[in-house]
Amino acid sequence: MEGAEAPQAATTMQHASKEGDRTAAAPPHRDWAAIIRARLAGTVPRHADEDWLIPGLFEPGDAPRRRLLPRDPVPAAVLIPLVERANLTVLFTQRATQLRNHAGQISFPGGRIEPGDRGPAAAATREAGEEIGLDPRFVSVIGYLPDHVVITGFRITPVVAFVRPGFELALASQEVEDTFEVPLRYLFDPANHRLRRRASIAGDEVEFREIPFGERTIWGATAGMLHTLYRVCTEPQVP
């Protein structure tokens, strides 16, 4: 599933940090696996439009931006695969360069929910099998993030799962050029994030997050979903 939904044109303005950014520094050496299990325990997919998130924005978009979203978005799902190594990692895909849309961009495995799928988890694990050959026997779904709506017309349910090491991947070369893993600790450290101001489809400027890693950059919907997971794990729980 394409991971880089972003506003139309980037400005030259770039921030390493910004006053008012509500992301606090990530404490080192936290047991993120245990935290994620606890925070996502019992979560279920929520598809009501009042719960929709716009990638990069934790809260629902304001009225002008919401009017630009598709009225009847296509249901889709992505798998956020957390590999249970000594240091927890996130498994990403890099889209094939010959694709018509979002070529070469970083994403999670996923796609539209088909009529035969028994919900978002089934769709996400099926797509992961088709795209990268991830055997569902290694995958344990633990919960869901709120739906993220993208301007290309999809309502994406992020399905968070732990993946047992020992799997072997077989990439569908027409869709996926490569896969790679990034330590979750790195992704959850705001010092590794860049905040850019971009012109939105509404004509104003909004701030979007990018996470460079080596020669790659994680951005758009993929970075937005990671930031949502981080916020779910670090903000105080509502009683």
Backbone torsions as a table, in degrees:
resi	resn	phi	psi	omega
1	MET	NA	135.2	-177.6
2	GLU	-60.5	137.1	-175.6
3	GLY	-106.3	-4.0	-169.3
4	ALA	-117.3	71.9	168.3
5	GLU	-88.1	123.9	-175.6
6	ALA	-148.6	163.3	174.8
7	PRO	-60.8	170.5	-166.2
8	GLN	-73.9	-44.3	-172.3
9	ALA	-133.5	132.1	179.5
10	ALA	-84.5	141.6	171.9
11	THR	-90.7	177.0	-179.9
12	THR	-86.3	-2.6	-175.5
13	MET	-82.2	127.8	-178.9
14	GLN	-134.7	141.3	-178.1
15	HIS	-123.6	141.1	167.5
16	ALA	-87.0	-28.8	176.1
17	SER	-156.8	168.3	-177.5
18	LYS	-150.9	134.8	176.3
19	GLU	-61.3	131.4	-178.2
20	GLY	96.8	-9.5	174.5
21	ASP	-67.4	122.2	-170.6
22	ARG	-85.6	4.2	178.6
23	THR	-83.9	113.7	178.3
24	ALA	-81.6	160.6	179.3
25	ALA	-61.2	138.2	-178.3
26	ALA	-75.9	123.2	177.8
27	PRO	-64.3	141.7	-179.5
28	PRO	-74.3	157.1	170.4
29	HIS	59.7	38.3	173.1
30	ARG	-87.6	149.4	177.9
31	ASP	-84.0	82.1	-174.3
32	TRP	-64.3	-33.5	179.9
33	ALA	-60.4	-46.6	-179.9
34	ALA	-66.4	-39.1	-179.6
35	ILE	-64.9	-45.1	-179.2
36	ILE	-63.2	-43.7	178.1
37	ARG	-57.9	-44.1	-177.5
38	ALA	-68.6	-43.4	-175.4
39	ARG	-72.5	-30.5	-177.4
40	LEU	-97.6	-1.9	-179.0
41	ALA	-59.0	129.1	177.1
42	GLY	79.0	2.1	179.1
43	THR	-72.5	149.1	178.8
44	VAL	-132.2	159.4	176.5
45	PRO	-60.9	138.4	177.5
46	ARG	-125.6	115.9	-173.0
47	HIS	-108.1	-2.0	-178.7
48	ALA	-62.0	139.1	-173.6
49	ASP	-63.3	-23.2	178.2
50	GLU	-70.7	-14.4	178.6
51	ASP	-96.6	-5.4	-176.9
52	TRP	-62.7	143.5	173.0
53	LEU	-115.6	148.9	170.9
54	ILE	-96.7	127.8	-177.4
55	PRO	-51.6	130.9	-177.9
56	GLY	95.9	-17.4	178.3
57	LEU	-118.4	123.3	-177.1
58	PHE	-72.5	-39.2	178.8
59	GLU	-85.0	158.6	174.1
60	PRO	-57.8	148.1	-179.7
61	GLY	-63.6	155.2	178.3
62	ASP	-72.7	173.0	-172.3
63	ALA	-55.6	-46.6	-179.7
64	PRO	-59.6	-40.6	-179.8
65	ARG	-73.4	-37.3	-179.7
66	ARG	-63.3	-30.8	179.1
67	ARG	-67.9	-20.3	179.6
68	LEU	-87.1	-9.2	179.8
69	LEU	-77.7	155.4	177.0
70	PRO	-62.2	138.5	-178.2
71	ARG	-72.5	-32.4	-178.4
72	ASP	-132.9	71.9	-174.5
73	PRO	-66.8	152.8	-179.7
74	VAL	-76.0	127.1	177.9
75	PRO	-65.0	132.6	179.0
76	ALA	-144.6	169.4	179.2
77	ALA	-148.5	147.7	171.9
78	VAL	-126.7	152.3	175.4
79	LEU	-98.1	126.4	171.3
80	ILE	-99.3	97.2	-172.9
81	PRO	-87.0	116.3	178.0
82	LEU	-102.4	110.0	-174.3
83	VAL	-85.0	127.0	-172.3
84	GLU	-83.3	66.4	173.9
85	ARG	-89.9	179.4	179.4
86	ALA	-54.0	-41.1	168.6
87	ASN	-113.0	118.3	-175.0
88	LEU	-53.9	134.6	178.6
89	THR	-123.6	164.2	174.3
90	VAL	-112.7	132.5	-180.0
91	LEU	-94.4	124.3	180.0
92	PHE	-115.6	160.1	169.1
93	THR	-113.9	152.8	169.9
94	GLN	-114.1	120.4	-174.2
95	ARG	-65.8	148.8	-179.3
96	ALA	-61.4	144.9	-175.6
97	THR	-73.4	-18.0	-178.8
98	GLN	-88.9	-1.0	-179.6
99	LEU	-67.2	150.1	-177.4
100	ARG	-71.2	-38.8	-177.7
101	ASN	-115.3	135.3	173.9
102	HIS	57.2	38.7	-178.5
103	ALA	-59.8	134.0	175.1
104	GLY	75.8	-0.1	-175.0
105	GLN	-83.8	161.9	-176.6
106	ILE	-88.1	136.2	-176.3
107	SER	-151.5	178.2	167.9
108	PHE	-102.3	151.9	174.7
109	PRO	-64.3	138.8	179.6
110	GLY	164.5	-178.3	-179.1
111	GLY	175.3	-167.5	-176.6
112	ARG	-68.1	151.1	176.9
113	ILE	-82.3	118.9	-177.5
114	GLU	-87.5	158.2	-178.4
115	PRO	-55.2	-31.7	-178.8
116	GLY	-81.7	-5.4	-179.7
117	ASP	-79.6	136.8	177.6
118	ARG	-91.0	59.2	176.3
119	GLY	100.9	178.2	-176.1
120	PRO	-61.3	-38.8	-178.3
121	ALA	-63.5	-42.3	178.7
122	ALA	-64.6	-40.8	179.6
123	ALA	-65.3	-44.7	-177.3
124	ALA	-65.2	-43.2	179.8
125	THR	-70.1	-35.9	176.0
126	ARG	-62.2	-47.6	-179.4
127	GLU	-63.0	-37.9	178.2
128	ALA	-63.7	-36.4	175.9
129	GLY	-66.9	-41.8	-177.8
130	GLU	-72.0	-38.9	-174.3
131	GLU	-80.4	-43.5	-172.8
132	ILE	-127.0	3.9	177.7
133	GLY	72.6	23.4	179.9
134	LEU	-74.8	116.4	-177.7
135	ASP	-70.1	125.4	-178.4
136	PRO	-61.7	-16.7	177.4
137	ARG	-64.4	-21.4	-179.9
138	PHE	-92.0	-3.5	-170.3
139	VAL	-107.3	128.9	175.3
140	SER	-123.7	107.5	179.5
141	VAL	-72.0	132.2	-178.2
142	ILE	-117.2	-14.4	179.4
143	GLY	169.0	-173.6	-171.9
144	TYR	-134.8	148.8	169.0
145	LEU	-99.6	163.2	176.1
146	PRO	-58.9	152.5	179.0
147	ASP	-62.6	139.0	175.2
148	HIS	-109.9	128.9	-177.5
149	VAL	-107.1	132.4	-177.3
150	VAL	-118.9	153.9	-170.0
151	ILE	-71.2	-11.9	176.4
152	THR	-79.0	-0.9	170.7
153	GLY	106.1	17.3	-179.8
154	PHE	-113.8	144.1	168.7
155	ARG	-108.6	107.7	-169.2
156	ILE	-101.5	124.7	173.0
157	THR	-94.9	113.8	176.2
158	PRO	-77.6	123.0	-179.9
159	VAL	-105.3	115.4	-176.5
160	VAL	-93.6	130.2	-176.6
161	ALA	-143.0	148.4	169.2
162	PHE	-91.6	141.4	-178.3
163	VAL	-119.8	122.6	179.8
164	ARG	-73.7	131.6	178.0
165	PRO	-61.6	158.6	-178.9
166	GLY	110.9	-6.3	179.2
167	PHE	-72.5	156.1	172.0
168	GLU	-121.8	141.4	-176.4
169	LEU	-108.1	148.0	174.4
170	ALA	-135.6	107.8	-170.3
171	LEU	-81.9	138.0	170.6
172	ALA	-79.9	100.5	-168.2
173	SER	-63.0	-24.1	178.8
174	GLN	-73.2	-14.9	-179.4
175	GLU	-116.2	-36.6	-171.3
176	VAL	-126.3	126.8	178.4
177	GLU	-87.5	-34.9	-173.6
178	ASP	-160.6	163.8	169.6
179	THR	-129.9	155.9	177.4
180	PHE	-159.4	160.1	-179.7
181	GLU	-117.6	145.9	178.5
182	VAL	-129.6	133.3	177.5
183	PRO	-57.8	132.2	179.2
184	LEU	-60.1	-35.2	179.2
185	ARG	-58.0	-38.3	177.6
186	TYR	-66.6	-45.5	-177.6
187	LEU	-66.5	-30.3	-178.0
188	PHE	-89.2	4.0	178.4
189	ASP	-96.6	110.1	-178.7
190	PRO	-58.3	-20.4	177.4
191	ALA	-64.2	-20.1	179.7
192	ASN	-94.5	6.9	-178.8
193	HIS	-102.2	150.2	170.3
194	ARG	-119.4	137.4	177.7
195	LEU	-108.7	122.4	-178.6
196	ARG	-117.2	142.8	173.2
197	ARG	-94.6	127.1	-177.4
198	ARG	-130.1	152.7	175.3
199	ALA	-75.2	125.1	-178.6
200	SER	-86.2	171.8	177.4
201	ILE	-66.9	-16.3	177.8
202	ALA	-85.5	-6.8	177.6
203	GLY	97.1	-10.8	178.2
204	ASP	-95.0	-176.6	178.5
205	GLU	-108.2	133.9	176.7
206	VAL	-129.0	164.1	-176.2
207	GLU	-103.3	130.9	179.5
208	PHE	-126.1	152.1	-172.9
209	ARG	-100.4	138.5	172.3
210	GLU	-127.6	145.9	179.0
211	ILE	-126.5	97.7	177.4
212	PRO	-72.9	142.4	177.1
213	PHE	-145.9	105.0	-174.8
214	GLY	61.5	-128.0	-179.8
215	GLU	-88.7	-0.3	-178.2
216	ARG	-104.7	159.0	174.8
217	THR	-133.3	125.3	177.2
218	ILE	-94.3	124.7	-175.1
219	TRP	-152.8	-170.6	176.6
220	GLY	60.4	-141.5	-176.6
221	ALA	-62.8	-34.7	-179.3
222	THR	-63.4	-48.6	177.5
223	ALA	-64.5	-37.2	179.2
224	GLY	-62.2	-41.8	179.2
225	MET	-67.8	-38.8	176.3
226	LEU	-62.1	-40.5	179.6
227	HIS	-67.2	-37.4	175.3
228	THR	-60.3	-45.1	178.3
229	LEU	-60.3	-41.9	178.5
230	TYR	-61.3	-44.8	-179.9
231	ARG	-64.0	-41.2	177.4
232	VAL	-59.4	-36.6	-176.0
233	CYS	-81.7	-21.3	-171.3
234	THR	-115.5	-21.0	-179.4
235	GLU	-81.2	152.9	179.6
236	PRO	-58.0	139.7	178.0
237	GLN	-76.6	141.3	177.8
238	VAL	-77.1	128.0	-179.4
239	PRO	-58.8	NA	NA
